[in-house]
Amino acid sequence: MKAKTVLGSAAVGVGLGTLLLPAAALADTTVSPATTPVGGTVVLTTTSCNPKAGDALFRVTGPNRDQNVRSTTAAAGGGLSAELFTAGFTLGTYTVTTTCGDGSNGGTASFTVTPIGGAQAGAGGRDGDTGVLVAGGALAAAAVAGGTYVLVRRRRRGTAVA
């Protein structure tokens, strides 16, 4: 009986987690490198978009930009990619939001433009992972806490009757 209660609590926690995590958290957009000097090149990649569904649209916003970059180039690992030249960009952080050809969200990432000669090595920027981990951890903790509460309550009830 106790094992069923714990498993039931865990199943409810997993079910709630599945419903509460947004689809955007599963979307995957990267920018490589995450830091580039003015006049450098960054590669925008989304693995969430299916090339057969149409072009991906990367919207770049930041200190002096609000532009769209359209991609029809298939990425090596799947999805779509495009190159962006940062000539004329102001120093600062830029956000890239991706929309797939079928209208779905392809994810969000960011990159930083630094002065020439001041770029740090970067493997690529990606936003959103921290929130997904926090939400998943909270749901798992709630499931364990609920199962533990039910077990302790049943033990106390059994001791009181005896």
Salt bridges, closest charged atoms under 4 A:
ASP28 OD1 - ARG126 NH1 3.43
ASP55 OD2 - ARG70 NH1 3.87
ASP66 OD2 - ARG59 NH2 2.89
ASP129 OD1 - ARG126 NH2 3.37
